[in-house]
Amino acid sequence: MTTLAPDLTTARPPRPRPPHPRASFARLVAVECRKLVDTRAGLWLLLVIGLVTAAAIALMLFTAEPGSLTFANLALTSAVPQALLLPVLGVLAATAEWSQRTGLVTFTLEPRRLRVGAAKLAAAVLVALLAVVVAATVGALANLAGQLWLGGDGSWSLEAGQVGGAVLLQVLGVVQGVAFGAAIGNSAAAIVALLVLPTVWSVLGAVVSWLEGPARWLDLSATSGPLLEGTMAGGDWARLATSVALWVLLPLVVGTSRLVRREVA
């Protein structure tokens, strides 16, 4: 019995498999937005922000003078809790791969880590913009309620500078949270650093006399104050840019470098 050898000259070569398509940047942003709410920490943080906002609005409605119940004041009251707590959401977004131990999956599906970092930043900015819309909506509803049932002033006047300042303030806050989270890489440590370090610097600038001058340029809480008032001038923008470079851009550069170089265990 003999075995016939295959005719290699007529055998068809195997068909090459098509390359696996990379996820688009919009898809990455959508995934990062979903990550902000599908974890227990992110969901509870959003619930806390909602409860604190509702409590602040209720407190102002029932304790403030009727003349101060205006759309601008109520929208600002709604935006303050968000400005304080939304940066923590930015920290959670930046540290998700390391705290949830999903880095191996994420960076296998998308090896270009800079795209992942940019998607996290874009998702955080979208959340900040949504927060401004929510604050304006809550302020409008509260203003209407105060005008109808509490004898409030009911004024709807709001300057364009205040709107732009509120948007910029929310965006800077969440970007700072992402920057601290990426630079430190641990959720708890990054949240503590985000809340403590700027506060300590503000206290030192107010207490130590020779730090008063630098504090006017490097205290982000002080340099961003005129944003909500809509009174930013040339010198105010220069001081804001200096403090943003220290508290936002510098951690963001450090965090980006760590994201690219950090080993995934």
MOWOCOR-V318809 format. One line per field, one symbol per residue. phi: phi as a letter, one per 40 degrees, with the letter a starting at -180 (. if undefined). Layout:
phi=???
//
This chain:
phi=.bbccccccbccccccccccccccccccccccccccbcbccccccccccccccccccccccbbccdcccbccccccccccdcccbcdcccccccbdccccfbcccccccbccccccccccccccccccccccccccccccccccccccbbgccgcbcaccccccccccccccccccccccccccgbccccccccccccccccccccccccccccccbbccccccdccccgbcbccccccccccccccbccccccccccccccccc
//
